[in-house]
Amino acid sequence: MSSKVGTDIAINGDGAVALAWKQINPDVVAAYPITPQTIIVEDFSKYVANGEVDTEFIDVESEHSALTLCSTSSSAGARTFTATASQGLAYMWEMLPITAAMRVPVMMAVANRTVSGPININNDHGDVMSARDTGWLSIFAENVQEAYDMSIIGPRIAEHHEVQLPILVNLDGFILTHAIERMTPLDTQHVRDFVGEFKPLYPLLDTDHPVTHNLMDGPLFYFPHKYQMVVAMNKALDVAREVFAEFAKISGREYHMVEEYRCDDADYIAIVLGSSFGTMKQAVDNLRDEGMKVGVAMPRVYRPWPADEIAALCKGKKAVIVMDRHLSIGAYGPMFPEVCASIAVNGKMPEMYNFIYGLGGADTMVSDFMSVYKTVEAGKANTINYLGVKE
Amino acid sequence: MVNLADYKEMIIGSRVIEPGNSEKFRTGDWRSQVPVIDKSICISCLSCWIDCPDNCIVVDEDGLVDVKTTHCKGCGICSQVCPKDAITMKEDIA
C-alpha cells in the first residue's frame, strides 16, 4: 500500500486539482481564467511550460469557447479537461446540454462560486445548481484531499463506455480552492494506471470509420436520445460504486454514494453538500457531547441522484434537515424537493425542514449548524428557513 | 401512443456512423400536396425533370416521366414549368 501513496504535501484545492491533472496528463486542456478557479489553469500552464506534461494547452477567448473546444476535442478522441466557476459556467451554459447530449466525457472542475448579482465572488452552489439539469454527472469534494481524489475518480466514471457523459467536479470556492491543507497524493504511475488510456467511442479522427457528430434530431429521435442519457446516468450509479471500491484499493480512502457521519442511531439528520459537511461533522460531535442524537450526510454524487441511498438513510428518522447552499427563489433550495421525493416514493415521511445557508459566501460556523439542529428539536423551524436572515 | 424510435437501436450522442445515409431521410414526409402527371397530355419535354430541386422526376427508357415521391416536398415547381399544364398539384392524403 505505502508504495502507491506519495509523501504528504501542503497544497490548496486548486493546486490539488492541477496536480491530479498533471498526473493524469490529459491530451487537451482548454483554459480561461475566472476566480476562484484561476489557480488550476495557472498551475497547470506551468506544468505544460516546464514539459512535465505533453498536454495541448489552449488559451481561449471565453468560457463559451472553452467548452465548445472541449466538446469538439473530446469528439475527436482526446481526453479533455477544463475548469470554471460562477459567471464562467453561466457563460458556458448554452454548451452544457449540448456537450452532454454529444456524449463526450469532458471533465470540468467547478470552483463553486455564487452567481451575480449583486456582484459577489464568494462561495455558494448557485453556479453548479444552475447546471443541474443539463445531463452532466456532478460529484462533490469536502476538502482538498477529496478535490484531488475526485479529479482522479471523475474521468473513470465519465469515460466508462456505458456512461459516456461529461462530469462536473465540485470544490467550494476559496474555502477549498485557496485554503492550504495537508494532502496525501498518489504515486503518479498509480494514478496513470488507475485512470488508464482514454478509449473514445466513435472518434472523429478515426478516418477509417467516418462519423458525423452532433446532428439534428427530429421529434422521433430527440426524446429517445434523452432517454439514452437517463440509462447512462442510471448506469453511472453502479459505475461510481465500482470505481470508489477500486480507488480505495490504491489509496486506502473509501468513498460512498452518500457519505454518512453518526447517522445510524440519530433522530435528526442533516444532508449537506461540499465543504460544509466537515463543519457539520464538528457540530454533530458537539451536539452528541450534549446528548443530542444527531447525524449528517453528504451525497458524494449529486447527479446521478442517489435516491435509494437517501431514502434508506432517512428511514425512521424523526426529522430530516436539508441544507441548501443555493435557493430557487420562489420555491425551495434545489436539494430539498429531491430529498422529499426520494423518501416519499419509498415510504413514510419524517418531518422535513429546508435550511438555506451561506449564500454569497456568508460565513457559516459550527455554532450556526448546531443552531439548525436545536431549532428543529425545539419545534421552532419552518418548512423553509433562511439561516441568519432577519425575517 | 406516440411512436418514437427505439433508443436501443440508436447510436448514442446523435452520431451517424454510416456515411451517405441522408438518402434514407424521407423529406417527402413534410409534403401536403403531391404532383400528378396526366400522361395523355405530357409531351416529354423534360422541363419538370430539369427544374425539380429534389430529383423526384424519373424518366423511363421511352423518355416518359413519372414522379418518385420519397423526397418530393410538394413545392409545385414541376406544375408551374409544364408548358402543357399536364401536372396538377393534388392534396396528399396518404
Contacts between the chains, C-beta under 8 A, distances in Angstrom:
chain1	res1	chain2	res2	distance
A	101	B	13	6.7
A	101	B	14	6.7
A	102	B	13	5.1
A	102	B	14	7.5
A	103	B	12	4.7
A	103	B	13	3.3
A	103	B	15	8.0
A	104	B	13	7.3
A	164	B	12	6.3
A	164	B	13	7.4
A	201	B	12	7.3
A	201	B	13	8.0
A	202	B	11	7.3
A	202	B	13	7.7
A	202	B	15	5.4
A	202	B	17	6.0
A	209	B	17	6.8
A	210	B	17	7.9
A	210	B	19	5.2
A	211	B	15	5.6
A	211	B	16	6.7
A	211	B	17	4.8
A	212	B	15	6.5
A	212	B	16	4.3
A	212	B	19	8.0
A	213	B	13	6.9
A	213	B	14	7.7
A	213	B	15	5.4
A	214	B	13	7.5
A	214	B	14	6.2
A	214	B	15	7.8
A	215	B	14	4.8
A	215	B	15	7.2
A	215	B	16	5.9
A	216	B	14	7.7
A	217	B	14	5.3
A	219	B	4	7.9
A	220	B	3	7.8
A	220	B	4	5.6
A	220	B	5	4.9
A	221	B	4	7.7
A	221	B	5	5.1
A	221	B	10	6.6
A	221	B	14	7.2
A	223	B	4	5.5
A	224	B	4	5.3
A	224	B	5	5.0
A	224	B	6	7.0
A	224	B	7	3.9
A	224	B	10	6.0
A	225	B	7	7.3
A	225	B	10	6.7
A	225	B	12	7.7
A	225	B	13	7.7
A	225	B	14	5.7
A	227	B	7	4.9
A	228	B	7	5.1
A	228	B	10	6.8
A	228	B	12	5.4
A	231	B	7	7.3
A	232	B	12	7.6
